[in-house]
Amino acid sequence: MSYGSGAHIPDLSSEVEFFDFLYLGVFILLSPAFDRRFYHTKNAPANVVAEVAHAIQHFYNLFHIFSSRFVIDLEGEVVVLSYVIDRMLAEFAAAAVNFSSAIRDSYQEEDEDEDRISTSLFKASIQDILKENHSEIFSYYSSCLVSQHKHFIWTGPKLRIHSLSEDILSILPLITLGETSDLLSHQIYATNLELEPPSSPDVRPLVGKRHDQAFASPSNGMSRKKKRLLV
């Protein structure tokens, strides 16, 4: 498995390339759970840990730049980039665990070999990664797990990307409401999931330092992320 970035710089204003990069980034975030080197040695090779950390930082850096230049519209509702990433991460993680359970049920125990990662270890590893680095979406992941979510691609509303240099006020009349951090129609964060009935999602104005609000830089948490790569 190679974690490093290639020479191609994705055109994140393209919906196709945006999702290609998003899927790759989500897989990288969860990659230690898919790699037996993080299971069968006391410590994963230092070069592999460094490569994973570099790939994760590259993923966050590009999307941090994205949030300073573009805005996301989900069928007329403007959301912060972190909503899309977090929703995709939780759903992908649940689909991976559910898929591993289905694979486990399809073979006999005598067919197992020592290189296979057991379903229970894989699930525990996925959940350790989420609890340590993405605890705000663990409740949503759990609900996806229970509902047998099985999709590895985006299942949310149609996504459109708009440059902030455009006259988006004429394209998106609701833009004056600002960016929501959670969709009222499909909330993913624990504090919102617990509300009954759901309250209005957090709204952030598209003025000033909107890119700092819309996507928090991961730099403060990178040391913690690196440590937890040894799942």
C-alpha positions in Angstrom: 0.0 0.0 0.0 1.3 3.4 -0.9 0.2 6.4 1.2 2.1 9.2 -0.4 0.7 11.8 -2.8 1.4 11.6 -6.5 2.4 14.3 -8.9 -1.2 15.0 -10.0 -2.8 18.0 -8.2 -6.6 17.4 -8.3 -8.9 20.1 -9.6 -11.1 20.3 -6.6 -13.5 22.6 -8.3 -14.5 19.5 -10.4 -17.1 17.4 -8.6 -15.6 14.2 -10.0 -12.1 15.0 -8.8 -13.4 16.4 -5.6 -15.0 13.1 -4.7 -12.1 11.0 -6.0 -9.8 12.9 -3.6 -12.3 12.7 -0.8 -12.6 8.9 -1.1 -8.8 8.6 -1.2 -8.5 10.8 1.8 -11.1 9.0 3.8 -9.4 5.7 3.1 -6.1 7.1 4.2 -7.6 8.3 7.5 -8.8 4.7 8.1 -5.8 2.9 6.4 -4.1 1.6 9.6 -7.1 -0.6 10.1 -6.6 -2.2 6.6 -2.9 -2.8 7.0 -1.7 -5.8 8.9 1.6 -4.2 9.6 -0.2 -2.2 12.3 -1.4 -5.4 13.9 1.3 -8.0 13.8 4.3 -6.0 15.0 4.7 -4.3 18.3 5.4 -1.1 16.4 4.6 -0.4 12.8 7.7 0.5 10.7 8.6 4.1 11.3 8.7 4.9 7.6 5.2 3.7 7.1 3.9 5.7 10.1 5.6 8.8 8.7 4.2 8.2 5.2 0.7 7.8 6.6 1.1 11.0 8.6 2.4 12.9 5.6 -0.6 11.7 3.4 -3.1 12.7 6.1 -1.5 16.2 6.4 -1.5 16.6 2.6 -5.2 15.6 2.5 -6.1 18.2 5.1 -3.9 20.9 3.6 -5.5 20.6 0.2 -9.0 20.7 1.6 -8.1 23.6 3.8 -7.1 25.5 0.7 -10.4 24.4 -0.9 -12.5 25.8 1.9 -10.8 29.2 1.4 -11.7 29.3 -2.3 -15.0 27.4 -2.8 -18.4 26.9 -1.2 -20.4 23.7 -1.2 -24.1 23.6 -2.0 -26.2 20.5 -1.2 -29.4 21.0 -3.2 -29.7 24.7 -2.1 -28.3 24.4 1.4 -24.8 25.6 1.9 -22.7 23.5 4.3 -19.1 23.7 5.6 -16.6 21.3 4.0 -16.1 19.4 7.3 -19.7 18.2 7.1 -19.1 16.4 3.8 -15.8 14.9 5.0 -17.1 13.8 8.4 -20.3 12.3 6.9 -18.3 10.4 4.3 -15.8 9.2 6.9 -18.5 7.8 9.2 -20.4 6.1 6.4 -17.3 4.6 4.8 -16.2 3.3 8.2 -19.5 1.7 8.9 -19.7 0.2 5.4 -16.2 -1.3 5.8 -17.1 -2.9 9.1 -20.4 -4.3 7.8 -18.6 -5.6 4.7 -16.0 -7.3 6.8 -18.7 -9.0 8.8 -20.3 -10.3 5.6 -17.0 -11.6 4.4 -16.5 -13.4 7.7 -19.8 -15.1 7.3 -18.9 -16.3 3.8 -15.9 -18.5 4.8 -15.3 -21.3 7.2 -13.0 -20.9 10.2 -10.7 -23.6 9.0 -10.0 -21.4 5.9 -8.5 -18.6 8.0 -4.8 -17.9 7.8 -2.4 -16.1 10.1 -2.2 -13.0 7.8 -5.9 -12.4 7.8 -7.1 -9.6 10.1 -10.0 -10.8 12.1 -13.3 -9.0 11.9 -13.3 -8.2 15.6 -9.8 -6.7 15.4 -10.7 -4.7 12.3 -13.8 -3.3 13.9 -12.0 -2.4 17.1 -9.2 -0.7 15.0 -11.7 1.3 13.0 -13.5 2.4 16.2 -10.2 3.3 17.9 -9.3 5.6 15.0 -12.8 7.3 15.1 -12.9 7.6 18.9 -9.4 9.1 19.2 -9.4 11.4 16.2 -13.1 11.9 15.1 -15.1 11.4 18.3 -17.7 14.0 17.2 -19.0 11.5 14.5 -18.8 8.3 16.5 -22.5 8.3 17.3 -23.4 8.8 13.7 -21.0 6.0 12.7 -22.7 3.7 15.3 -26.1 4.5 13.8 -24.9 3.7 10.3 -23.4 0.4 11.6 -26.7 -0.6 13.2 -28.7 0.3 10.1 -26.3 -1.9 8.0 -25.0 1.0 5.9 -23.1 -0.6 2.9 -22.2 2.3 0.6 -18.6 3.4 0.1 -19.6 6.4 -2.0 -21.4 9.6 -1.2 -25.1 9.0 -0.5 -26.0 12.6 0.4 -27.8 15.3 -1.7 -26.4 16.4 -5.1 -23.2 18.4 -4.4 -22.3 21.5 -6.3 -19.1 23.5 -6.0 -19.0 27.3 -6.5 -16.0 29.5 -6.6 -16.1 32.4 -4.1 -15.1 34.7 -7.0 -18.5 34.1 -8.6 -21.6 36.2 -8.0 -22.9 33.4 -5.8 -25.6 35.7 -4.3 -27.4 35.4 -7.6 -26.8 31.7 -7.9 -27.7 30.7 -4.4 -30.3 33.1 -2.9 -30.0 31.4 0.4 -26.3 32.1 0.8 -27.1 35.1 3.0 -28.1 32.5 5.7 -24.4 31.5 5.8 -23.0 28.0 5.9 -24.5 25.3 8.1 -22.2 23.0 10.1 -24.8 20.2 10.1 -27.8 19.6 7.8 -31.1 19.8 9.5 -32.4 17.1 7.2 -29.5 14.7 8.0 -27.6 15.5 11.1 -24.4 13.7 11.9 -23.0 15.2 15.0 -23.6 13.7 18.4 -24.9 16.9 20.1 -27.5 17.2 17.3 -28.3 13.5 17.1 -29.4 13.6 20.7 -31.8 16.5 20.3 -35.5 15.7 19.9 -36.9 17.5 18.0 -33.7 18.7 16.1 -32.8 22.3 16.6 -31.7 24.6 13.8 -28.1 23.8 12.8 -25.2 26.1 13.5 -25.0 28.9 10.9 -21.8 30.6 10.0 -21.6 33.8 7.9 -19.7 33.8 4.6 -17.7 36.8 5.5 -14.2 37.6 6.8 -12.3 34.5 7.8 -14.9 32.0 6.6 -12.3 29.5 5.5 -10.9 29.3 9.1 -14.4 28.7 10.4 -15.5 26.3 7.7 -12.6 23.9 8.0 -10.5 23.7 11.1 -6.8 23.2 10.5 -5.6 19.8 11.8 -2.2 21.0 12.8 -3.0 21.1 16.5 -4.1 17.5 16.5 -1.5 16.0 14.2 0.8 14.7 17.0 -2.2 12.9 18.4 -3.1 11.5 15.0 0.4 10.2 14.4 0.4 8.5 17.8 -2.9 6.7 17.1 -1.7 5.5 13.7 -0.3 2.6 15.7 -3.9 1.4 16.3 
